[in-house]
Amino acid sequence: MSLKENITMVKEELNSEEKFFEKAVMTEKFVKKYKNIMIASVVAVVVLVAANIGYEANEASKKTAANELLAKLSSNPSDKISSSKLHTLNPELYDAWVFSQASINKDMLTMKELKNSKTLIISDLVKYELANDVSSLDKYSSSQDAIYKDLALVQSAVILLNENKIDEAHNQLSKVSKQSSLSKIASALMHYGLK
């Protein structure tokens, strides 16, 4: 190698080292400038992860406790302490428990208390259970989110057929959805019912 090539090679090495040190100085300035923000970000992420883990552990603990209370209530439905604890711990599960007991005991007074439950399925089931005549069944079936809409229509049609109001019964049966599993029953009532 010639002297010229050696000098060129040394210059290139010095340039690359100079660039390396320049980058190191820039990185050091960046770290010094944003050190507090970077530390705060890391701490915030650690705190969020810890809080999330704690929250999930707490929720799992609540579910386990609610299930244990429900098991106690299943073996002893008159346990007021467990009932009160369940109501505090998980109001939706409590409403489901109260609804099941009211259904078993045919307790319409308790059913009426559940009519405005915040658990949507329970409030809907209660409204259906409390509907016992044509007008209340019509009112229930006309609500958009009614779970047993088609069943309420068939039930009101049967009541109307028993009252010999054939045209009104057919009108109710025609409202039953074609995709419903009750459509065959509605069809049978329309064809084999009185005309």
C-alpha positions as CSV (number, residue, x, y, z in Angstrom):
1,M,0.0,0.0,0.0
2,S,1.2,3.4,-0.8
3,L,1.4,6.3,1.5
4,K,-1.4,8.0,-0.2
5,E,-3.7,5.1,0.3
6,N,-2.7,4.9,4.0
7,I,-3.5,8.6,4.5
8,T,-6.9,8.1,2.8
9,M,-7.7,5.1,4.9
10,V,-6.7,7.0,8.1
11,K,-8.9,10.0,7.0
12,E,-11.8,7.7,6.5
13,E,-11.3,6.1,9.9
14,L,-11.1,9.5,11.5
15,N,-14.2,10.7,9.7
16,S,-16.1,7.6,10.9
17,E,-14.9,8.0,14.4
18,E,-15.7,11.7,14.3
19,K,-19.2,10.9,13.1
20,F,-19.6,8.3,15.8
21,F,-18.6,10.8,18.5
22,E,-20.8,13.4,17.0
23,K,-23.8,10.9,17.2
24,A,-22.8,10.0,20.8
25,V,-22.8,13.7,21.7
26,M,-26.2,14.3,20.0
27,T,-27.6,11.2,21.8
28,E,-26.2,12.5,25.1
29,K,-27.8,15.9,24.6
30,F,-31.1,14.3,23.7
31,V,-31.1,12.0,26.7
32,K,-30.2,15.0,29.0
33,K,-32.9,17.1,27.5
34,Y,-35.7,14.5,27.7
35,K,-34.4,12.4,30.6
36,N,-37.3,13.4,32.9
37,I,-39.9,12.8,30.3
38,M,-38.4,9.3,29.5
39,I,-38.3,8.4,33.2
40,A,-41.9,9.6,33.7
41,S,-43.0,7.6,30.7
42,V,-41.4,4.4,32.0
43,V,-42.8,4.9,35.4
44,A,-46.3,5.6,34.0
45,V,-46.2,2.4,31.9
46,V,-45.1,0.4,35.0
47,V,-47.9,2.0,37.1
48,L,-50.5,1.3,34.4
49,V,-49.5,-2.3,34.1
50,A,-49.5,-2.8,37.8
51,A,-52.9,-1.1,38.1
52,N,-54.3,-3.3,35.3
53,I,-53.0,-6.4,37.0
54,G,-54.5,-5.3,40.3
55,Y,-57.8,-4.4,38.7
56,E,-58.1,-7.8,37.0
57,A,-57.2,-9.6,40.3
58,N,-59.8,-7.6,42.1
59,E,-62.5,-8.4,39.5
60,A,-61.6,-12.1,39.6
61,S,-61.9,-12.0,43.4
62,K,-65.3,-10.4,43.1
63,K,-66.5,-13.0,40.7
64,T,-65.3,-15.8,42.9
65,A,-66.9,-14.3,45.9
66,A,-70.2,-13.7,44.1
67,N,-70.2,-17.3,42.8
68,E,-69.6,-18.6,46.4
69,L,-72.5,-16.4,47.7
70,L,-74.7,-17.8,44.9
71,A,-73.8,-21.3,45.9
72,K,-74.7,-20.5,49.5
73,L,-78.0,-19.1,48.4
74,S,-78.7,-22.1,46.3
75,S,-78.4,-24.4,49.4
76,N,-80.1,-21.9,51.7
77,P,-82.4,-19.4,49.8
78,S,-83.5,-17.7,53.1
79,D,-79.9,-16.6,54.0
80,K,-80.4,-12.8,54.2
81,I,-76.7,-12.1,54.9
82,S,-75.5,-13.8,51.8
83,S,-78.3,-12.2,49.8
84,S,-77.4,-8.8,51.0
85,K,-73.7,-9.4,50.3
86,L,-74.5,-10.6,46.8
87,H,-76.7,-7.6,46.1
88,T,-73.8,-5.3,47.1
89,L,-71.1,-7.3,45.3
90,N,-72.9,-8.1,42.0
91,P,-76.4,-6.5,41.5
92,E,-76.9,-8.1,38.2
93,L,-76.4,-11.6,39.6
94,Y,-78.5,-10.7,42.5
95,D,-81.4,-9.7,40.2
96,A,-81.1,-13.0,38.4
97,W,-81.2,-14.9,41.7
98,V,-84.2,-12.9,42.9
99,F,-86.0,-13.5,39.5
100,S,-85.3,-17.3,39.7
101,Q,-86.7,-17.4,43.2
102,A,-89.7,-15.4,42.3
103,S,-90.4,-17.6,39.3
104,I,-90.1,-20.8,41.4
105,N,-92.4,-19.4,44.1
106,K,-94.7,-17.6,41.6
107,D,-94.2,-14.4,43.7
108,M,-95.7,-11.7,41.4
109,L,-95.0,-8.9,44.0
110,T,-91.3,-9.6,43.8
111,M,-91.5,-9.8,40.0
112,K,-93.1,-6.4,39.9
113,E,-90.2,-5.0,41.9
114,L,-87.8,-6.4,39.3
115,K,-89.6,-4.7,36.4
116,N,-87.2,-1.8,36.4
117,S,-84.0,-3.9,36.9
118,K,-80.9,-2.5,35.4
119,T,-80.2,-6.0,34.1
120,L,-81.9,-5.7,30.7
121,I,-82.6,-9.4,30.3
122,I,-84.2,-9.7,33.8
123,S,-86.4,-6.6,33.2
124,D,-87.5,-8.0,29.9
125,L,-88.3,-11.5,31.3
126,V,-90.2,-9.8,34.1
127,K,-92.3,-7.8,31.7
128,Y,-93.1,-10.9,29.8
129,E,-94.0,-12.9,32.9
130,L,-96.3,-10.1,34.1
131,A,-98.1,-9.8,30.8
132,N,-101.2,-12.0,31.2
133,D,-103.8,-10.5,29.0
134,V,-104.0,-9.5,25.3
135,S,-103.4,-5.8,25.8
136,S,-100.3,-6.4,28.1
137,L,-99.0,-9.0,25.7
138,D,-99.5,-6.6,22.7
139,K,-97.7,-3.9,24.6
140,Y,-94.8,-6.3,25.4
141,S,-94.5,-7.6,21.8
142,S,-94.6,-4.1,20.4
143,S,-91.4,-3.1,22.3
144,Q,-88.4,-3.3,20.0
145,D,-86.1,-5.2,22.2
146,A,-88.6,-7.8,23.5
147,I,-86.9,-11.2,23.7
148,Y,-90.1,-13.2,23.7
149,K,-91.9,-11.1,21.1
150,D,-93.1,-14.0,18.9
151,L,-94.1,-16.1,21.9
152,A,-96.2,-13.1,23.2
153,L,-97.9,-12.8,19.8
154,V,-98.7,-16.5,19.8
155,Q,-99.9,-16.4,23.4
156,S,-102.2,-13.4,22.7
157,A,-103.5,-15.2,19.6
158,V,-104.4,-18.2,21.6
159,I,-106.3,-16.0,24.2
160,L,-108.1,-14.3,21.3
161,L,-109.0,-17.7,19.7
162,N,-110.4,-18.8,23.1
163,E,-112.5,-15.7,23.2
164,N,-113.7,-16.5,19.6
165,K,-112.0,-13.4,18.1
166,I,-110.7,-15.2,15.1
167,D,-109.8,-12.2,12.9
168,E,-107.8,-10.5,15.7
169,A,-106.0,-13.8,16.4
170,H,-105.1,-14.2,12.8
171,N,-103.8,-10.6,12.8
172,Q,-101.6,-11.4,15.8
173,L,-100.3,-14.6,14.2
174,S,-99.4,-12.8,11.0
175,K,-97.0,-10.6,13.0
176,V,-94.9,-13.6,14.0
177,S,-91.5,-13.5,12.3
178,K,-91.0,-16.1,9.5
179,Q,-87.5,-16.8,10.9
180,S,-88.9,-17.5,14.3
181,S,-89.0,-21.1,15.6
182,L,-92.7,-20.3,16.4
183,S,-93.6,-19.6,12.8
184,K,-94.7,-23.2,12.3
185,I,-96.9,-23.0,15.3
186,A,-98.4,-19.7,14.2
187,S,-98.9,-21.2,10.7
188,A,-100.7,-24.2,12.2
189,L,-102.9,-22.0,14.3
190,M,-103.8,-19.9,11.3
191,H,-104.6,-23.0,9.1
192,Y,-106.2,-25.3,11.7
193,G,-107.7,-22.6,13.9
194,L,-111.2,-21.4,13.3
195,K,-111.9,-19.1,10.4
